[in-house]
Every structure is written in C-alpha cells, then in structure tokens.
Amino acid sequence: MKISAAESQIMDALWRAGPLTAEGVFAEVGQAQGWASGTVKTLITRLLKKKAIEGRREAGGYLYHPLISRSDYVLEESQGLVDRLFGGQVAPLVAHFAEQRALSPQDIAHLKKLIADLDDE
C-alpha cells in the first residue's frame, strides 16, 4: 500500500490519538500543516479507499481508526527504501549514514548493541 507524505500525517494522528473524527484529525494535524478542513477530509477519503483506515458511524459523526499498525507501515516503507536504494542490503544503508553524517557516541553504542544482540540469536 502506497501512502503519500500528506496521508502519513493523517495516519500519524490516528496512531497517536485515534480513533478520531474528521474534526479531531484536523485539530491534530490540519492547522499545523496549514491545511483547510476540506484537505483533511480529502486525505481521509483517500485513506478509506486504500483501506488504510476505517470509519464507523457514531452519534457525533464518523470515527476513524487505522487498519494497519504503525510498525507494519514502518516495516513496509523501510524495506521499500532499502530495496530501492541499497539492493535490499542493510549494511550499505548504515554505511551511507555513517559517511554522510557523524554518528553520535549513543548511535554507535546502540548499533553495537543491536549487532551483539543479533550475534546472540
């Protein structure tokens, strides 16, 4: 499922604070993004068509909630990035970031721990 950058803002609001009405989504992200309420409703409609979210009728209108988890979305997006840019290899991705921006001592310690944990498995 392909979710645009704007649609991902809606998804983030629903993962963080959902379920929400369209007005609730607008309050969470619309104003900060400079979007009109109609823009938010259009993005919600697109996500409904993609079956990324679902709406159910409540007394005050429709209440929207995600049908995919944030972790599943992040996994799919990150795997797509690694596949497209690094031929499915994670090591070149890490090397790229290490070469392009300085890793903090905390970053390095975290990477070492991840590798040690993987070695233990």
DASULKA-V798568 format. One record per residue. N is the residue number from 1. RES is the residue in three letters. PSI is psi as a letter, one per 30 degrees, with the letter a starting at -180 (none if undefined). NEAR is the number of other ideal C-beta (glycine too) atoms within 12 Angstrom. Layout:
BEGIN
[[N	RES	PSI	NEAR] [N	RES	PSI	NEAR]]
END
This chain:
BEGIN
[[1	MET	k	21] [2	LYS	j	15] [3	ILE	k	31] [4	SER	l	17] [5	ALA	e	14] [6	ALA	e	23] [7	GLU	e	34] [8	SER	f	29] [9	GLN	e	28] [10	ILE	e	41] [11	MET	e	38] [12	ASP	e	27] [13	ALA	e	37] [14	LEU	e	38] [15	TRP	e	29] [16	ARG	e	18] [17	ALA	g	20] [18	GLY	l	29] [19	PRO	l	25] [20	LEU	l	33] [21	THR	l	28] [22	ALA	e	36] [23	GLU	e	21] [24	GLY	e	27] [25	VAL	e	44] [26	PHE	e	28] [27	ALA	e	18] [28	GLU	e	27] [29	VAL	f	33] [30	GLY	e	27] [31	GLN	e	17] [32	ALA	e	14] [33	GLN	f	23] [34	GLY	g	12] [35	TRP	k	25] [36	ALA	l	14] [37	SER	e	20] [38	GLY	e	13] [39	THR	e	23] [40	VAL	e	34] [41	LYS	e	24] [42	THR	e	22] [43	LEU	e	36] [44	ILE	e	41] [45	THR	e	21] [46	ARG	e	23] [47	LEU	e	37] [48	LEU	e	24] [49	LYS	e	17] [50	LYS	f	23] [51	LYS	h	14] [52	ALA	f	32] [53	ILE	l	36] [54	GLU	k	21] [55	GLY	k	27] [56	ARG	k	18] [57	ARG	k	11] [58	GLU	l	15] [59	ALA	e	8] [60	GLY	g	13] [61	GLY	a	18] [62	TYR	k	23] [63	LEU	k	24] [64	TYR	k	36] [65	HIS	l	29] [66	PRO	k	35] [67	LEU	f	24] [68	ILE	k	25] [69	SER	l	16] [70	ARG	e	22] [71	SER	e	12] [72	ASP	e	18] [73	TYR	e	27] [74	VAL	e	18] [75	LEU	e	14] [76	GLU	e	20] [77	GLU	e	23] [78	SER	e	19] [79	GLN	e	18] [80	GLY	e	17] [81	LEU	e	20] [82	VAL	e	20] [83	ASP	e	16] [84	ARG	e	13] [85	LEU	f	16] [86	PHE	g	19] [87	GLY	g	12] [88	GLY	g	15] [89	GLN	k	16] [90	VAL	e	21] [91	ALA	e	15] [92	PRO	e	18] [93	LEU	e	22] [94	VAL	e	22] [95	ALA	e	14] [96	HIS	e	17] [97	PHE	e	20] [98	ALA	e	16] [99	GLU	e	11] [100	GLN	f	11] [101	ARG	k	10] [102	ALA	k	11] [103	LEU	k	18] [104	SER	l	12] [105	PRO	e	10] [106	GLN	e	11] [107	ASP	e	16] [108	ILE	e	16] [109	ALA	e	13] [110	HIS	e	15] [111	LEU	e	22] [112	LYS	e	16] [113	LYS	e	14] [114	LEU	e	16] [115	ILE	e	16] [116	ALA	e	12] [117	ASP	e	11] [118	LEU	e	11] [119	ASP	e	9] [120	ASP	f	8] [121	GLU	none	7]]
END
